[in-house]
Amino acid sequence: MDIFPAIDLYKKKAVRLKRGDYSEMTVYSDDPISVARSFFETGAEFLHTVDLEGAKDGTTPNFEIIKDLALNSGLKVEIGGGIRDSRTVERYLDAGVWRVILGTAAISDPEFLDEMLARYGERIAVGVDIKDGLVAVHGWREVTGRECFDFCRELENKGVSTVICTDISCDGMLGGTNIGLYRRLVRKFKMKFVASGGVSTTDDIETLKEMGISGAILGRALYEKTLDLGDALKAAK
């Protein structure tokens, strides 16, 4: 199982939110590059990044930071947050980003998703953010009427290879992840799933690995030092 330490970006700083609430933001570093390099030096191979400003308004104010991370961290960088047109996808991939995550656009513009899958294949993942069983969009601020399992079925039928699935209620809370949700997803679908939200112990990681989850995103647990990245990497092997 792959481990994705996370850097969420807001005004070029590494931050974390609680349950996606922008008013519950903690700034952990003014230097995201040094944070990423510390992940690399510990043995990480991947980096999950989110442009939180982009998630709200569809812009790319942290583009240069993400490009720097992709070129100079030594990590395979995936990026999500406000990516809603082909030009933005192309810019990120041309800048050295390994994988682009489509969120709001995947549900609001299915033809765009089809086009990006046809053009870039496995370099496109879809972020499915869940609140009370329903898909949330626009930086988690708006809950749609789309049931998560129905939406995942549509994604699988389209040929999506990887879904980054976040239970918003668990995100940033250090209270454990939604094991039951991920077990159901793995049983129902053939896509790869990356677990996000509340992964905070090596027990979480081992359980997710044993059920067949492809990857896990680690955020606040790393920054608050309740989970050691080296231990997480060992548990995932």
C-alpha positions in Angstrom: 0.0 0.0 0.0 1.3 3.5 -0.9 1.6 6.2 1.7 0.8 9.8 0.7 2.0 12.4 3.3 -0.1 15.5 2.6 0.6 19.2 2.2 -2.5 21.4 1.9 -1.6 24.8 0.6 -3.2 28.1 1.5 -1.4 31.4 0.6 1.7 29.3 -0.1 1.8 27.9 3.4 1.4 24.3 4.6 -1.9 24.1 6.6 -4.5 21.7 7.8 -8.2 22.1 8.3 -10.6 20.3 10.6 -13.5 18.7 8.6 -12.8 21.0 5.7 -13.7 24.1 7.7 -11.6 27.0 6.5 -12.2 28.8 9.9 -10.5 25.8 11.6 -7.2 26.2 9.9 -3.8 25.6 11.5 -0.6 26.8 9.7 2.2 24.3 10.2 4.9 25.7 7.9 5.8 28.7 5.8 8.1 26.5 3.8 6.3 23.6 2.1 9.4 22.6 0.2 11.3 21.8 3.4 8.3 19.8 4.6 8.2 17.8 1.4 12.0 17.1 1.6 11.7 15.9 5.1 9.1 13.4 3.9 11.4 12.3 1.1 14.3 11.9 3.5 12.2 9.7 5.7 11.5 7.4 2.7 8.3 8.6 1.2 7.8 8.2 -2.5 4.5 10.1 -3.0 3.1 13.5 -2.0 -0.6 14.5 -1.9 -1.2 18.2 -2.3 -4.3 20.3 -2.3 -4.7 23.9 -3.3 -7.3 25.0 -0.8 -7.8 28.4 -2.4 -8.3 26.7 -5.7 -10.8 24.3 -4.2 -13.0 27.3 -3.3 -12.8 29.4 -6.4 -11.2 27.3 -9.2 -8.0 29.4 -9.5 -4.4 28.3 -9.1 -2.7 30.8 -6.7 -0.3 28.1 -5.4 0.8 26.9 -8.9 4.5 27.9 -8.5 4.8 26.2 -5.1 3.3 23.0 -6.6 5.6 23.2 -9.5 8.6 23.5 -7.1 7.4 20.5 -5.1 7.0 18.5 -8.3 10.5 19.3 -9.6 12.5 19.6 -6.4 11.1 17.4 -3.6 12.1 14.0 -5.1 8.5 12.9 -4.6 5.7 11.9 -7.1 3.3 14.7 -6.6 -0.5 14.6 -7.0 -2.5 17.7 -6.9 -6.2 18.5 -6.4 -8.3 21.6 -5.6 -10.1 23.7 -8.2 -9.0 21.9 -11.3 -11.9 22.5 -13.7 -10.5 23.0 -17.2 -8.1 21.2 -19.6 -5.6 24.1 -19.6 -5.1 23.7 -15.8 -4.6 20.0 -16.1 -2.1 20.5 -18.9 -0.2 23.1 -17.0 0.2 20.9 -13.9 1.3 17.8 -15.9 3.7 19.9 -18.0 5.1 21.3 -14.7 6.1 17.8 -13.6 3.1 16.8 -11.5 2.6 13.0 -11.5 -1.2 12.9 -11.1 -4.1 15.4 -11.2 -7.2 14.9 -9.1 -10.5 16.1 -10.4 -13.2 16.8 -7.8 -16.0 19.2 -8.4 -15.5 19.1 -12.2 -15.8 15.3 -12.2 -19.4 15.6 -11.0 -20.4 18.9 -12.6 -18.9 18.3 -16.0 -18.8 14.6 -16.9 -17.8 15.3 -20.5 -14.7 17.1 -19.2 -13.9 14.1 -17.1 -14.3 11.8 -20.2 -12.0 14.0 -22.2 -9.3 14.1 -19.6 -9.5 10.3 -19.1 -9.2 9.8 -22.8 -6.2 12.1 -23.0 -4.3 11.2 -19.9 -5.6 7.9 -18.6 -4.2 6.9 -15.2 -2.6 10.3 -14.6 -6.2 11.4 -13.8 -7.7 10.5 -10.5 -11.1 11.5 -9.1 -11.6 12.9 -5.6 -14.8 11.7 -4.0 -15.5 13.7 -0.8 -18.3 12.3 1.3 -20.5 13.9 4.0 -23.3 11.8 5.4 -23.1 9.4 2.5 -23.4 12.2 -0.1 -20.8 13.7 -2.4 -19.6 17.2 -1.5 -18.0 19.7 -3.9 -16.5 23.2 -4.0 -14.0 22.7 -1.2 -16.5 20.6 0.8 -18.8 23.6 1.2 -21.7 22.3 -0.9 -23.3 18.8 -0.5 -24.9 17.4 -3.6 -27.7 14.9 -3.7 -25.5 12.3 -5.2 -25.0 9.1 -3.2 -21.4 8.1 -3.0 -21.7 4.5 -4.2 -23.9 5.5 -7.1 -21.3 8.1 -8.1 -18.4 5.6 -7.8 -20.3 3.2 -10.0 -20.5 5.9 -12.7 -16.8 6.6 -12.3 -15.9 2.9 -12.7 -18.1 2.7 -15.8 -16.2 5.6 -17.3 -12.8 3.9 -16.8 -11.5 5.9 -13.8 -8.6 3.9 -12.3 -8.1 5.6 -9.0 -10.4 7.3 -6.5 -9.2 9.4 -3.6 -12.1 9.0 -1.1 -12.4 11.3 1.9 -14.9 11.0 4.8 -15.2 14.7 5.7 -16.4 13.9 9.2 -13.1 12.2 10.0 -10.8 14.6 8.3 -8.3 16.4 10.6 -9.9 15.0 13.7 -7.2 12.4 14.7 -10.0 10.0 15.7 -9.4 7.2 13.2 -10.7 6.6 9.7 -13.9 5.2 8.4 -12.9 1.6 8.0 -16.4 0.4 7.2 -16.7 2.8 4.3 -13.5 1.7 2.7 -14.3 -2.0 3.2 -17.6 -1.5 1.3 -15.9 0.4 -1.5 -13.2 -2.3 -2.0 -15.9 -5.0 -2.1 -18.2 -3.2 -4.5 -15.7 -1.8 -7.1 -12.5 -2.8 -9.0 -11.0 0.7 -9.0 -8.1 1.6 -6.7 -9.1 3.5 -3.6 -6.9 5.9 -1.6 -8.2 6.5 1.9 -8.2 10.0 3.2 -9.5 11.5 6.4 -8.6 10.5 9.9 -5.9 7.9 9.2 -3.9 8.4 12.4 -2.4 5.1 13.6 -0.4 2.2 12.3 -3.4 0.0 13.1 -5.4 2.1 10.6 -2.8 1.6 8.0 -2.5 -2.1 8.6 -6.2 -2.6 8.5 -6.6 -0.6 5.3 -3.7 -2.6 3.7 -5.2 -5.9 4.6 -8.6 -5.1 3.1 -6.9 -4.1 -0.2 -6.9 -0.3 -0.1 -4.4 1.0 -2.6 -3.1 4.0 -0.6 -3.6 6.2 2.5 -3.2 9.9 2.9 -1.6 11.2 6.1 -2.1 14.7 7.2 -2.7 16.1 10.7 -1.4 13.0 12.4 2.1 13.7 10.9 2.1 17.4 11.7 0.9 16.8 15.3 3.4 14.0 15.6 0.9 11.4 16.8 2.0 9.2 13.9 5.6 8.8 12.7 6.0 8.7 9.0 8.7 6.1 9.1 6.5 3.8 11.2 3.6 4.4 8.7 5.8 3.4 5.8 6.8 0.2 7.5 3.2 -0.7 8.4 2.2 -0.2 4.7 4.8 -2.6 3.3 
